[in-house]
C-alpha cells in the first residue's frame, strides 16, 4: 500500500506540472528563459553602419514597446545588399529618392509585383499603381491615398521614418547665389551657374565634387546612380525638363513647346534647331557640325525602352510605356488634334510663344529653320494613357545621343557582347587618361567631358549649344573633383578647393552659418527613409499583426527632433509628391494590441 501511495503521489505531481506548462495565448510567442521569465519578441534590423543614428533611435523605440532588438550593421552598400538578398533581416533600413518628380516612379519599381526592387507581390497594389499611372494629377490623389492605405496601414509592408531635405552649401564670394539651382528631383544644372566676377567665366573652372570616381557609363541609358546622374544630366539634352519644384517644362530642353493630345496617349514636341553635338579633339570641346534632330530623338528613345538594345541596360523600365516615336509630316494633322484639357489644338500649343509660327514640317533635321517657320515635330505614343511619361522623358536616361555616332561605336552584337574586348559607347575607360584614352563622346547638352583621372573629371562648354540665348552656359569649364569622404569634402569647401557642396550633413549647419562667405540652401527633397519588412522566411513575413506592432512603435517626431527639424513626416515614398492626407502616429496601445493578436496566431 505504501508503494502504491508513493506512485499515486508522483502521478499527481506530474499532472500538476503538466498543467503548469500548458501555454496560454499570451505566452505563445514569447520564449521562456531558464529563470522562468518571458522573453520579448525579437526584431532584427539590417542597416549600413552609416545609418547608425537612425538605427539607435529605432532600436530605442522598439525596445520601449517591448521588443528585443538585434542589429545587423554592414560596413558598405555591397555588404548590406548581400545580407538583404539573403533575407537576413526582419526590417531593412531603406531609402528611395524619386529623381523623376512623379509618383509612379516612387512606387512602381519598389512595390509592383516583379518590379526592379520589389520583394512584394500583391494584386491590389498592382491594380492601384497601374490605375494611378493613367490619371492626371487632378485625379490620382485619391488613388495614391488608397495605395498608401493598403501598403502601410492595411498590410504594413513598409514603415515610414521621414522625408529628407536636400541641402547644399555655396561660396558666395565666388558664385552668384541666385544662379545656383537647388531642385527637388533633377540633378544640379551647371548651365545657369555664374561667377560674382563675370570676367572669370573663361579663365577659371567651376569646381564641384562627387564621391565616386568609377563611373557606371556615360551612355545615359546604362546608368542610374550617383556616379553619373549629375554628369549625364549636363551632357545630354532631353525633350523636356523639370522645374525646381517638379513641374514639366520645355525650358532649356530640345523642345520649344510640347503638347498632350486628347486621350493622354499622344505627346507632341516641336524641336529647336540651335543645338549641335559637341565632340572632343585634343582634349578640347569642338562643334561636330552635326545638328541634334528628330532622327536622334527617335533613335535615343527607342533604345531607351528596349531592354536588349545594349548589354546591361539599367533604365529600360523607366521607359516601358513608350510604344512608338515618329516624325510628324503633315501640319494639318496638328490642326485637327484637340488638347487633352480641351483648350485648343495641338498646333496652338506648339505655336505658343514662338516668334515664327509653324508653317511647314520637315523630316530632315538639316532642313529645319526656325526663322522661316520650318520645324521638326516628334510624336510619342504610349502603350496606354500615361501622362507621367513626361517625367520620365525629363530623366537623364532619356538624354538624346547621336544616332550616327553611337551606331559607329556600338558595332558589336549585344547577344555576344564581350566586356574584355568590346568597347561600347560611353565606356569610362575611353575618357580616362592613359593608354586606353580615346574620347568618342558626342554631347547634345551644355557640357562635354574632356577626360577624367583619379583626381577629377574635366568638362568644357559645348560651343554649339543654344549660342546667344539665355540658356547658353555661362562658365566655360567645370572640374568635378572626386572626394570620397564627406568631412574632407566639407573641408575642401571651406578652404576654397571647391565652390559648392551638395549633401551637407546637419552636423555642419552651425559651422556654415558662422562662416560669412558660405550660404546654406535647403529644400524638401523627394527622398524618403523607411523600413522594408522581410516578405519570406521570417515571422514578420507571415504576420500582419507583427508588422503593425513595429509600424506603430515608430515615433517620427523623435527622428525630426534629432535632426533639428531637417526632416519631415512621411507615410510612403509618395509623400513628398502627393499630399494624401494620411499620417502615421505612434501608438503604444496599438502596439500591444497587435502583439497580443500576433501571439494569439501562434
C-alpha positions as a Python dict, from the first residue, in 0.01 Angstrom:
ca = {
    (1, 'X'): (0, 0, 0),
    (2, 'X'): (282, 233, 86),
    (3, 'X'): (443, 176, -253),
    (4, 'X'): (114, 237, -437),
    (5, 'X'): (64, 558, -236),
    (6, 'X'): (403, 691, -342),
    (7, 'X'): (327, 611, -708),
    (8, 'X'): (-11, 787, -687),
    (9, 'X'): (154, 1093, -532),
    (10, 'X'): (415, 1106, -809),
    (11, 'X'): (146, 1079, -1080),
    (12, 'X'): (-43, 1365, -919),
    (13, 'X'): (266, 1585, -916),
    (14, 'X'): (330, 1508, -1285),
    (15, 'X'): (-25, 1610, -1373),
    (16, 'X'): (15, 1936, -1180),
    (17, 'X'): (346, 2011, -1350),
    (18, 'X'): (199, 1930, -1692),
    (19, 'X'): (-90, 2163, -1630),
    (20, 'X'): (152, 2440, -1531),
    (21, 'X'): (343, 2402, -1858),
    (22, 'X'): (40, 2447, -2086),
    (23, 'X'): (89, 2773, -2286),
    (24, 'X'): (-182, 3037, -2279),
    (25, 'X'): (-247, 3266, -2580),
    (26, 'X'): (-47, 3541, -2411),
    (27, 'X'): (252, 3313, -2372),
    (28, 'X'): (271, 3162, -2717),
    (29, 'X'): (506, 3399, -2900),
    (30, 'X'): (732, 3465, -2604),
    (31, 'X'): (1013, 3228, -2520),
    (32, 'X'): (1069, 3141, -2157),
    (33, 'X'): (1427, 3163, -2035),
    (34, 'X'): (1590, 2950, -1766),
    (35, 'X'): (1482, 3193, -1498),
    (36, 'X'): (1118, 3146, -1590),
    (37, 'X'): (1086, 3499, -1731),
    (38, 'X'): (922, 3572, -2067),
    (39, 'X'): (1150, 3692, -2345),
    (40, 'X'): (1033, 3971, -2573),
    (41, 'X'): (965, 3920, -2945),
    (42, 'X'): (1289, 3970, -3134),
    (43, 'X'): (1323, 4203, -3436),
    (44, 'X'): (1643, 4205, -3642),
    (45, 'X'): (1730, 4539, -3805),
    (46, 'X'): (1953, 4537, -4113),
    (47, 'X'): (2133, 4860, -4198),
    (48, 'X'): (2458, 5012, -4313),
    (49, 'X'): (2674, 5145, -4035),
    (50, 'X'): (2644, 5495, -4186),
    (51, 'X'): (2281, 5495, -4067),
    (52, 'X'): (2379, 5427, -3708),
    (53, 'X'): (2193, 5730, -3569),
    (54, 'X'): (1865, 5617, -3725),
    (55, 'X'): (1923, 5261, -3609),
    (56, 'X'): (1980, 5376, -3249),
    (57, 'X'): (1658, 5581, -3249),
    (58, 'X'): (1461, 5292, -3396),
    (59, 'X'): (1615, 5040, -3155),
    (60, 'X'): (1515, 5254, -2857),
    (61, 'X'): (1159, 5295, -2986),
    (62, 'X'): (1115, 4922, -3038),
    (63, 'X'): (1271, 4840, -2702),
    (64, 'X'): (1034, 5082, -2525),
    (65, 'X'): (743, 4892, -2681),
    (66, 'X'): (865, 4556, -2556),
    (67, 'X'): (1070, 4423, -2845),
    (68, 'X'): (1410, 4261, -2823),
    (69, 'X'): (1624, 4421, -3092),
    (70, 'X'): (1906, 4255, -3281),
    (71, 'X'): (2128, 4471, -3506),
    (72, 'X'): (2284, 4361, -3833),
    (73, 'X'): (2509, 4653, -3931),
    (74, 'X'): (2707, 4629, -4255),
    (75, 'X'): (3005, 4849, -4347),
    (76, 'X'): (2903, 4933, -4705),
    (77, 'X'): (2620, 4904, -4957),
    (78, 'X'): (2757, 4589, -5119),
    (79, 'X'): (2762, 4401, -4789),
    (80, 'X'): (2423, 4543, -4696),
    (81, 'X'): (2266, 4431, -5026),
    (82, 'X'): (2414, 4083, -4992),
    (83, 'X'): (2253, 4048, -4648),
    (84, 'X'): (1923, 4185, -4778),
    (85, 'X'): (1921, 3949, -5077),
    (86, 'X'): (1994, 3659, -4842),
    (87, 'X'): (1693, 3755, -4627),
    (88, 'X'): (1896, 3808, -4311),
    (89, 'X'): (1665, 4067, -4160),
    (90, 'X'): (1319, 4136, -4022),
    (91, 'X'): (1328, 4503, -4119),
    (92, 'X'): (1574, 4665, -4356),
    (93, 'X'): (1661, 5035, -4329),
    (94, 'X'): (1579, 5155, -4681),
    (95, 'X'): (1554, 5480, -4872),
    (96, 'X'): (1430, 5597, -5210),
    (97, 'X'): (1460, 5923, -5400),
    (98, 'X'): (1214, 5994, -5679),
    (99, 'X'): (1453, 6157, -5924),
    (100, 'X'): (1185, 6197, -6194),
    (101, 'X'): (947, 6402, -5979),
    (102, 'X'): (642, 6183, -6044),
    (103, 'X'): (465, 5943, -5807),
    (104, 'X'): (466, 5648, -6046),
    (105, 'X'): (845, 5634, -6018),
    (106, 'X'): (802, 5648, -5640),
    (107, 'X'): (611, 5319, -5631),
    (108, 'X'): (643, 5112, -5949),
    (109, 'X'): (994, 4971, -5912),
    (110, 'X'): (955, 4931, -5536),
    (111, 'X'): (613, 4779, -5481),
    (112, 'X'): (467, 4633, -5801),
    (113, 'X'): (492, 4257, -5848),
    (114, 'X'): (817, 4184, -6032),
    (115, 'X'): (942, 4543, -6001),
    (116, 'X'): (1314, 4613, -6027),
    (117, 'X'): (1348, 4647, -5648),
    (118, 'X'): (1024, 4487, -5530),
    (119, 'X'): (1001, 4196, -5287),
    (120, 'X'): (623, 4241, -5266),
    (121, 'X'): (358, 4060, -5469),
    (122, 'X'): (10, 4199, -5408),
    (123, 'X'): (-256, 4217, -5680),
    (124, 'X'): (-436, 4509, -5516),
    (125, 'X'): (-116, 4716, -5509),
    (126, 'X'): (-54, 4627, -5874),
    (127, 'X'): (-402, 4743, -5969),
    (128, 'X'): (-372, 5073, -5781),
    (129, 'X'): (-23, 5150, -5920),
    (130, 'X'): (-141, 5088, -6276),
    (131, 'X'): (-464, 5280, -6226),
    (132, 'X'): (-284, 5588, -6091),
    (133, 'X'): (-36, 5584, -6379),
    (134, 'X'): (-314, 5652, -6629),
    (135, 'X'): (-450, 5951, -6436),
    (136, 'X'): (-355, 6316, -6430),
    (137, 'X'): (-255, 6496, -6111),
    (138, 'X'): (-613, 6613, -6057),
    (139, 'X'): (-737, 6255, -6042),
    (140, 'X'): (-461, 6040, -5895),
    (141, 'X'): (-458, 6185, -5543),
    (142, 'X'): (-739, 5957, -5425),
    (143, 'X'): (-580, 5656, -5594),
    (144, 'X'): (-248, 5712, -5422),
    (145, 'X'): (-429, 5755, -5090),
    (146, 'X'): (-585, 5412, -5139),
    (147, 'X'): (-243, 5276, -5231),
    (148, 'X'): (-91, 5414, -4910),
    (149, 'X'): (-381, 5278, -4705),
    (150, 'X'): (-314, 4930, -4836),
    (151, 'X'): (66, 4946, -4844),
    (152, 'X'): (117, 5093, -4496),
    (153, 'X'): (-191, 5067, -4278),
    (154, 'X'): (-371, 4754, -4401),
    (155, 'X'): (-75, 4532, -4486),
    (156, 'X'): (222, 4713, -4325),
    (157, 'X'): (463, 4615, -4600),
    (158, 'X'): (671, 4921, -4511),
    (159, 'X'): (701, 5154, -4213),
    (160, 'X'): (791, 5518, -4290),
    (161, 'X'): (1055, 5712, -4098),
    (162, 'X'): (1093, 6058, -4258),
    (163, 'X'): (1137, 6276, -4566),
    (164, 'X'): (1485, 6420, -4604),
    (165, 'X'): (1572, 6773, -4708),
    (166, 'X'): (1816, 6849, -4986),
    (167, 'X'): (2099, 7068, -4860),
    (168, 'X'): (2386, 7233, -5041),
    (169, 'X'): (2636, 7500, -4945),
    (170, 'X'): (2787, 7755, -5183),
    (171, 'X'): (3074, 8000, -5157),
    (172, 'X'): (2900, 8332, -5219),
    (173, 'X'): (3229, 8514, -5263),
    (174, 'X'): (3280, 8309, -5578),
    (175, 'X'): (2932, 8218, -5708),
    (176, 'X'): (2619, 8427, -5760),
    (177, 'X'): (2379, 8280, -5509),
    (178, 'X'): (2069, 8318, -5729),
    (179, 'X'): (2240, 8144, -6021),
    (180, 'X'): (2278, 7814, -5834),
    (181, 'X'): (1972, 7593, -5857),
    (182, 'X'): (1852, 7351, -5593),
    (183, 'X'): (1584, 7121, -5732),
    (184, 'X'): (1367, 6865, -5558),
    (185, 'X'): (1438, 6599, -5819),
    (186, 'X'): (1671, 6682, -6104),
    (187, 'X'): (2046, 6682, -6064),
    (188, 'X'): (2237, 7011, -6042),
    (189, 'X'): (2220, 7207, -6369),
    (190, 'X'): (2554, 7371, -6446),
    (191, 'X'): (2446, 7596, -6734),
    (192, 'X'): (2276, 7855, -6513),
    (193, 'X'): (2565, 7891, -6263),
    (194, 'X'): (2766, 8212, -6285),
    (195, 'X'): (3050, 8387, -6105),
    (196, 'X'): (3023, 8700, -5897),
    (197, 'X'): (3308, 8826, -6115),
    (198, 'X'): (3190, 8755, -6472),
    (199, 'X'): (3542, 8814, -6607),
    (200, 'X'): (3638, 8472, -6466),
    (201, 'X'): (3396, 8277, -6686),
    (202, 'X'): (3660, 8181, -6942),
    (203, 'X'): (3960, 8174, -6710),
    (204, 'X'): (3857, 7973, -6406),
    (205, 'X'): (3684, 7631, -6394),
    (206, 'X'): (3375, 7585, -6180),
    (207, 'X'): (3491, 7349, -5904),
    (208, 'X'): (3241, 7086, -5793),
    (209, 'X'): (3271, 6747, -5625),
    (210, 'X'): (3128, 6398, -5607),
    (211, 'X'): (3230, 6093, -5404),
    (212, 'X'): (3254, 5830, -5677),
    (213, 'X'): (3532, 5828, -5934),
    (214, 'X'): (3434, 5500, -6102),
    (215, 'X'): (3160, 5590, -6349),
    (216, 'X'): (2892, 5339, -6444),
    (217, 'X'): (2862, 5462, -6804),
    (218, 'X'): (2847, 5787, -7000),
    (219, 'X'): (2583, 5629, -7220),
    (220, 'X'): (2274, 5772, -7049),
    (221, 'X'): (2064, 5454, -7066),
    (222, 'X'): (2329, 5238, -6898),
    (223, 'X'): (2333, 5401, -6556),
    (224, 'X'): (2101, 5547, -6297),
    (225, 'X'): (2317, 5613, -5993),
    (226, 'X'): (2515, 5878, -5811),
    (227, 'X'): (2828, 5822, -6017),
    (228, 'X'): (2675, 5956, -6340),
    (229, 'X'): (2335, 6122, -6283),
    (230, 'X'): (2477, 6473, -6250),
    (231, 'X'): (2732, 6420, -6527),
    (232, 'X'): (2492, 6278, -6786),
    (233, 'X'): (2226, 6534, -6697),
    (234, 'X'): (2464, 6807, -6811),
    (235, 'X'): (2600, 6622, -7115),
    (236, 'X'): (2275, 6527, -7288),
    (237, 'X'): (1975, 6745, -7365),
    (238, 'X'): (1624, 6598, -7321),
    (239, 'X'): (1285, 6660, -7481),
    (240, 'X'): (1160, 6826, -7162),
    (241, 'X'): (1296, 6926, -6822),
    (242, 'X'): (1174, 6954, -6465),
    (243, 'X'): (1147, 7286, -6288),
    (244, 'X'): (1297, 7308, -5941),
    (245, 'X'): (957, 7215, -5794),
    (246, 'X'): (899, 6922, -6032),
    (247, 'X'): (676, 7079, -6296),
    (248, 'X'): (728, 6974, -6659),
    (249, 'X'): (879, 7247, -6876),
    (250, 'X'): (1027, 7286, -7222),
    (251, 'X'): (1269, 7549, -7090),
    (252, 'X'): (1635, 7467, -7167),
    (253, 'X'): (1531, 7146, -7342),
    (254, 'X'): (1535, 7025, -7703),
    (255, 'X'): (1168, 7115, -7746),
    (256, 'X'): (1042, 7470, -7781),
    (257, 'X'): (696, 7351, -7673),
    (258, 'X'): (518, 7025, -7601),
    (259, 'X'): (152, 6921, -7606),
    (260, 'X'): (-67, 6631, -7489),
    (261, 'X'): (-344, 6528, -7727),
    (262, 'X'): (-693, 6425, -7623),
    (263, 'X'): (-687, 6080, -7460),
    (264, 'X'): (-346, 6119, -7291),
    (265, 'X'): (-176, 5871, -7526),
    (266, 'X'): (-16, 6103, -7782),
    (267, 'X'): (255, 6358, -7697),
    (268, 'X'): (395, 6614, -7941),
    (269, 'X'): (721, 6810, -7931),
    (270, 'X'): (832, 7090, -8164),
    (271, 'X'): (1212, 7086, -8178),
    (272, 'X'): (1459, 7374, -8169),
    (273, 'X'): (1739, 7380, -8425),
    (274, 'X'): (2016, 7567, -8244),
    (275, 'X'): (2196, 7270, -8084),
    (276, 'X'): (2478, 7072, -8242),
    (277, 'X'): (2657, 6776, -8089),
    (278, 'X'): (2994, 6859, -7934),
    (279, 'X'): (3292, 6626, -7967),
    (280, 'X'): (3645, 6628, -7822),
    (281, 'X'): (3958, 6696, -8025),
    (282, 'X'): (4294, 6712, -7850),
    (283, 'X'): (4111, 6733, -7514),
    (284, 'X'): (3912, 7038, -7626),
    (285, 'X'): (3539, 7071, -7695),
    (286, 'X'): (3458, 7145, -8058),
    (287, 'X'): (3144, 7170, -8271),
    (288, 'X'): (3093, 6837, -8450),
    (289, 'X'): (2887, 7010, -8718),
    (290, 'X'): (2603, 6762, -8663),
    (291, 'X'): (2269, 6906, -8558),
    (292, 'X'): (2060, 6741, -8285),
    (293, 'X'): (1731, 6646, -8451),
    (294, 'X'): (1426, 6422, -8468),
    (295, 'X'): (1621, 6126, -8606),
    (296, 'X'): (1836, 6129, -8292),
    (297, 'X'): (1530, 6160, -8068),
    (298, 'X'): (1367, 5855, -8225),
    (299, 'X'): (1688, 5654, -8202),
    (300, 'X'): (1753, 5755, -7841),
    (301, 'X'): (1405, 5680, -7710),
    (302, 'X'): (1368, 5352, -7898),
    (303, 'X'): (1691, 5224, -7747),
    (304, 'X'): (1589, 5362, -7406),
    (305, 'X'): (1273, 5148, -7399),
    (306, 'X'): (1434, 4835, -7546),
    (307, 'X'): (1584, 4609, -7277),
    (308, 'X'): (1801, 4440, -7538),
    (309, 'X'): (1936, 4749, -7714),
    (310, 'X'): (2259, 4742, -7510),
    (311, 'X'): (2419, 4496, -7270),
    (312, 'X'): (2349, 4575, -6906),
    (313, 'X'): (2066, 4818, -6985),
    (314, 'X'): (1976, 4969, -6646),
    (315, 'X'): (1696, 5215, -6724),
    (316, 'X'): (1459, 5043, -6968),
    (317, 'X'): (1188, 5001, -6704),
    (318, 'X'): (1157, 5382, -6682),
    (319, 'X'): (1055, 5394, -7047),
    (320, 'X'): (845, 5080, -7087),
    (321, 'X'): (531, 5285, -7155),
    (322, 'X'): (671, 5423, -7481),
    (323, 'X'): (501, 5243, -7769),
    (324, 'X'): (623, 5441, -8068),
    (325, 'X'): (820, 5753, -8160),
    (326, 'X'): (788, 5912, -8504),
    (327, 'X'): (828, 6232, -8708),
    (328, 'X'): (508, 6421, -8790),
    (329, 'X'): (498, 6518, -9158),
    (330, 'X'): (162, 6693, -9203),
    (331, 'X'): (88, 7030, -9041),
    (332, 'X'): (-286, 6979, -9093),
    (333, 'X'): (-281, 6682, -8857),
    (334, 'X'): (-168, 6911, -8574),
    (335, 'X'): (-457, 7145, -8653),
    (336, 'X'): (-716, 6866, -8621),
    (337, 'X'): (-596, 6730, -8287),
    (338, 'X'): (-757, 6857, -7968),
    (339, 'X'): (-559, 6902, -7646),
    (340, 'X'): (-623, 6673, -7352),
    (341, 'X'): (-757, 6966, -7150),
    (342, 'X'): (-992, 7065, -7432),
    (343, 'X'): (-840, 7412, -7465),
    (344, 'X'): (-747, 7443, -7833),
    (345, 'X'): (-547, 7227, -8071),
    (346, 'X'): (-204, 7064, -8057),
    (347, 'X'): (-81, 7313, -8315),
    (348, 'X'): (-197, 7604, -8096),
    (349, 'X'): (3, 7466, -7802),
    (350, 'X'): (315, 7404, -8010),
    (351, 'X'): (298, 7755, -8158),
    (352, 'X'): (264, 7927, -7820),
    (353, 'X'): (534, 8188, -7774),
    (354, 'X'): (714, 8106, -8099),
    (355, 'X'): (848, 8413, -8277),
    (356, 'X'): (790, 8236, -8609),
    (357, 'X'): (485, 8010, -8613),
    (358, 'X'): (487, 7661, -8763),
    (359, 'X'): (425, 7686, -9139),
    (360, 'X'): (596, 7368, -9259),
    (361, 'X'): (717, 7039, -9112),
    (362, 'X'): (1041, 6880, -9232),
    (363, 'X'): (1175, 6527, -9190),
    (364, 'X'): (1544, 6605, -9243),
    (365, 'X'): (1698, 6785, -8944),
    (366, 'X'): (1924, 6980, -9178),
    (367, 'X'): (1618, 7146, -9334),
    (368, 'X'): (1476, 7280, -9006),
    (369, 'X'): (1485, 7660, -8993),
    (370, 'X'): (1305, 7841, -8712),
    (371, 'X'): (1344, 8178, -8882),
    (372, 'X'): (1132, 8066, -9178),
    (373, 'X'): (882, 7860, -8978),
    (374, 'X'): (1020, 7520, -9080),
    (375, 'X'): (1025, 7281, -8785),
    (376, 'X'): (1060, 6920, -8689),
    (377, 'X'): (779, 6777, -8473),
    (378, 'X'): (811, 6445, -8292),
    (379, 'X'): (510, 6239, -8186),
    (380, 'X'): (541, 5992, -7898),
    (381, 'X'): (264, 5737, -7840),
    (382, 'X'): (229, 5547, -7513),
    (383, 'X'): (103, 5193, -7461),
    (384, 'X'): (-189, 5333, -7260),
    (385, 'X'): (-293, 5675, -7130),
    (386, 'X'): (15, 5772, -6928),
    (387, 'X'): (68, 6145, -6860),
    (388, 'X'): (360, 6069, -6628),
    (389, 'X'): (567, 5966, -6932),
    (390, 'X'): (678, 6330, -6949),
    (391, 'X'): (855, 6298, -6614),
    (392, 'X'): (1050, 6000, -6740),
    (393, 'X'): (1144, 6195, -7053),
    (394, 'X'): (1297, 6458, -6822),
    (395, 'X'): (1522, 6197, -6659),
    (396, 'X'): (1888, 6179, -6759),
    (397, 'X'): (1832, 5832, -6909),
    (398, 'X'): (1620, 5998, -7181),
    (399, 'X'): (1915, 6211, -7289),
    (400, 'X'): (1948, 6247, -7667),
    (401, 'X'): (2252, 6078, -7820),
    (402, 'X'): (2379, 6094, -8177),
    (403, 'X'): (2237, 5808, -8384),
    (404, 'X'): (2529, 5833, -8627),
    (405, 'X'): (2798, 5833, -8359),
    (406, 'X'): (2655, 5564, -8130),
    (407, 'X'): (2594, 5326, -8420),
    (408, 'X'): (2950, 5379, -8540),
    (409, 'X'): (3086, 5282, -8195),
    (410, 'X'): (2845, 5005, -8093),
    (411, 'X'): (2926, 4766, -8377),
    (412, 'X'): (2923, 4459, -8151),
    (413, 'X'): (2635, 4213, -8125),
    (414, 'X'): (2452, 4258, -7796),
    (415, 'X'): (2388, 3885, -7751),
    (416, 'X'): (2759, 3804, -7776),
    (417, 'X'): (2899, 4117, -7611),
    (418, 'X'): (3241, 4056, -7456),
    (419, 'X'): (3340, 4317, -7196),
    (420, 'X'): (3706, 4217, -7233),
    (421, 'X'): (3730, 4317, -7598),
    (422, 'X'): (3417, 4512, -7698),
    (423, 'X'): (3426, 4883, -7615),
    (424, 'X'): (3077, 5032, -7603),
    (425, 'X'): (2980, 5396, -7640),
    (426, 'X'): (3018, 5574, -7305),
    (427, 'X'): (3273, 5333, -7157),
    (428, 'X'): (3454, 5529, -6885),
    (429, 'X'): (3788, 5383, -6996),
    (430, 'X'): (3766, 5582, -7320),
    (431, 'X'): (3775, 5909, -7126),
    (432, 'X'): (4023, 5802, -6858),
    (433, 'X'): (4372, 5937, -6907),
    (434, 'X'): (4622, 5668, -7001),
    (435, 'X'): (4690, 5421, -7278),
    (436, 'X'): (4319, 5342, -7336),
    (437, 'X'): (4209, 5705, -7369),
    (438, 'X'): (4006, 5754, -7687),
    (439, 'X'): (3725, 6002, -7626),
    (440, 'X'): (3438, 5922, -7865),
    (441, 'X'): (3163, 6110, -7679),
    (442, 'X'): (2913, 6322, -7869),
    (443, 'X'): (2730, 6551, -7626),
    (444, 'X'): (2396, 6713, -7705),
    (445, 'X'): (2387, 6903, -7376),
    (446, 'X'): (2560, 7217, -7247),
    (447, 'X'): (2886, 7041, -7149),
    (448, 'X'): (3106, 6753, -7263),
    (449, 'X'): (3362, 6554, -7063),
    (450, 'X'): (3716, 6605, -7188),
    (451, 'X'): (3889, 6348, -6967),
    (452, 'X'): (3899, 6200, -6618),
    (453, 'X'): (4161, 6064, -6381),
    (454, 'X'): (4167, 5964, -6016),
    (455, 'X'): (4156, 6330, -5913),
    (456, 'X'): (3889, 6490, -6131),
    (457, 'X'): (3666, 6480, -6435),
    (458, 'X'): (3715, 6781, -6664),
    (459, 'X'): (3432, 6928, -6872),
    (460, 'X'): (3408, 7208, -7125),
    (461, 'X'): (3117, 7406, -7260),
    (462, 'X'): (2953, 7279, -7580),
    (463, 'X'): (3034, 7561, -7826),
    (464, 'X'): (2722, 7482, -8032),
    (465, 'X'): (2462, 7469, -7754),
    (466, 'X'): (2193, 7740, -7775),
    (467, 'X'): (2455, 8005, -7853),
    (468, 'X'): (2334, 8359, -7796),
    (469, 'X'): (2027, 8254, -7594),
    (470, 'X'): (1954, 8286, -7221),
    (471, 'X'): (2023, 7912, -7190),
    (472, 'X'): (2379, 7925, -7320),
    (473, 'X'): (2613, 7816, -7034),
    (474, 'X'): (2799, 8099, -6858),
    (475, 'X'): (3113, 7920, -6737),
    (476, 'X'): (3346, 7765, -6992),
    (477, 'X'): (3499, 7482, -6786),
    (478, 'X'): (3386, 7258, -6499),
    (479, 'X'): (3604, 7042, -6278),
    (480, 'X'): (3431, 6767, -6078),
    (481, 'X'): (3675, 6668, -5801),
    (482, 'X'): (3650, 6315, -5662),
    (483, 'X'): (3642, 6339, -5282),
    (484, 'X'): (3512, 6021, -5121),
    (485, 'X'): (3499, 6134, -4758),
    (486, 'X'): (3224, 6382, -4669),
    (487, 'X'): (3428, 6554, -4398),
    (488, 'X'): (3714, 6601, -4645),
    (489, 'X'): (3471, 6747, -4897),
    (490, 'X'): (3341, 6989, -4636),
    (491, 'X'): (3697, 7098, -4555),
    (492, 'X'): (3761, 7146, -4927),
    (493, 'X'): (3460, 7376, -4947),
    (494, 'X'): (3576, 7593, -4658),
    (495, 'X'): (3932, 7613, -4792),
    (496, 'X'): (3816, 7716, -5140),
    (497, 'X'): (3923, 7395, -5315),
    (498, 'X'): (3562, 7353, -5432),
    (499, 'X'): (3294, 7618, -5486),
    (500, 'X'): (2989, 7433, -5356),
    (501, 'X'): (2897, 7111, -5179),
    (502, 'X'): (2581, 6905, -5218),
    (503, 'X'): (2458, 6688, -4932),
    (504, 'X'): (2582, 6888, -4634),
    (505, 'X'): (2516, 6692, -4311),
    (506, 'X'): (2311, 6850, -4035),
    (507, 'X'): (2611, 6841, -3803),
    (508, 'X'): (2781, 7106, -4018),
    (509, 'X'): (2498, 7359, -4029),
    (510, 'X'): (2619, 7567, -3736),
    (511, 'X'): (2970, 7591, -3883),
    (512, 'X'): (2829, 7713, -4215),
    (513, 'X'): (2605, 7971, -4054),
    (514, 'X'): (2905, 8117, -3871),
    (515, 'X'): (3106, 8146, -4194),
    (516, 'X'): (3026, 8477, -4365),
    (517, 'X'): (3132, 8357, -4710),
    (518, 'X'): (2909, 8048, -4706),
    (519, 'X'): (2538, 8013, -4781),
    (520, 'X'): (2330, 7707, -4697),
    (521, 'X'): (2047, 7628, -4938),
    (522, 'X'): (1776, 7380, -4839),
    (523, 'X'): (1462, 7239, -4997),
    (524, 'X'): (1244, 6938, -4924),
    (525, 'X'): (1368, 6653, -5138),
    (526, 'X'): (1188, 6351, -5280),
    (527, 'X'): (1399, 6124, -5062),
    (528, 'X'): (1213, 5906, -4811),
    (529, 'X'): (1365, 5674, -4550),
    (530, 'X'): (1154, 5377, -4445),
    (531, 'X'): (1164, 5023, -4309),
    (532, 'X'): (1112, 4741, -4555),
    (533, 'X'): (974, 4424, -4398),
    (534, 'X'): (1104, 4084, -4499),
    (535, 'X'): (842, 3903, -4707),
    (536, 'X'): (965, 3545, -4671),
    (537, 'X'): (1113, 3304, -4418),
    (538, 'X'): (1060, 3531, -4117),
    (539, 'X'): (775, 3579, -3871),
    (540, 'X'): (719, 3934, -4000),
    (541, 'X'): (653, 3785, -4344),
    (542, 'X'): (374, 3570, -4207),
    (543, 'X'): (208, 3809, -3963),
    (544, 'X'): (44, 4142, -4047),
    (545, 'X'): (-10, 4190, -3675),
    (546, 'X'): (362, 4167, -3601),
    (547, 'X'): (441, 4413, -3879),
    (548, 'X'): (177, 4654, -3750),
    (549, 'X'): (320, 4629, -3399),
    (550, 'X'): (652, 4751, -3539),
    (551, 'X'): (476, 5015, -3752),
    (552, 'X'): (302, 5181, -3456),
    (553, 'X'): (621, 5174, -3248),
    (554, 'X'): (772, 5440, -3476),
    (555, 'X'): (763, 5796, -3350),
    (556, 'X'): (866, 6019, -3640),
    (557, 'X'): (885, 6325, -3415),
    (558, 'X'): (1191, 6179, -3243),
    (559, 'X'): (1374, 6149, -3576),
    (560, 'X'): (1280, 6507, -3667),
    (561, 'X'): (1394, 6632, -3326),
    (562, 'X'): (1728, 6451, -3356),
    (563, 'X'): (1791, 6611, -3697),
    (564, 'X'): (1698, 6957, -3566),
    (565, 'X'): (1395, 6990, -3789),
    (566, 'X'): (1581, 6896, -4108),
    (567, 'X'): (1345, 6602, -4171),
    (568, 'X'): (970, 6590, -4230),
    (569, 'X'): (698, 6334, -4170),
    (570, 'X'): (632, 6067, -4430),
    (571, 'X'): (376, 5794, -4494),
    (572, 'X'): (524, 5639, -4805),
    (573, 'X'): (764, 5714, -5089),
    (574, 'X'): (479, 5911, -5246),
    (575, 'X'): (465, 6158, -4954),
    (576, 'X'): (690, 6433, -5099),
    (577, 'X'): (489, 6430, -5423),
    (578, 'X'): (123, 6383, -5331),
    (579, 'X'): (-48, 6503, -5014),
    (580, 'X'): (-286, 6213, -4950),
    (581, 'X'): (-388, 6339, -4606),
    (582, 'X'): (-261, 6020, -4442),
    (583, 'X'): (-44, 6032, -4129),
    (584, 'X'): (133, 5775, -3917),
    (585, 'X'): (109, 5835, -3543),
    (586, 'X'): (297, 5633, -3282),
    (587, 'X'): (52, 5441, -3065),
    (588, 'X'): (181, 5214, -2783),
    (589, 'X'): (-172, 5082, -2720),
    (590, 'X'): (-197, 4963, -3081),
    (591, 'X'): (148, 4807, -3049),
    (592, 'X'): (33, 4595, -2753),
    (593, 'X'): (-296, 4512, -2926),
    (594, 'X'): (-122, 4384, -3238),
    (595, 'X'): (141, 4200, -3036),
    (596, 'X'): (-132, 4015, -2848),
    (597, 'X'): (-306, 3930, -3174),
    (598, 'X'): (25, 3808, -3313),
    (599, 'X'): (75, 3597, -3002),
    (600, 'X'): (-274, 3452, -3046),
    (601, 'X'): (-186, 3349, -3402),
    (602, 'X'): (86, 3125, -3261),
}
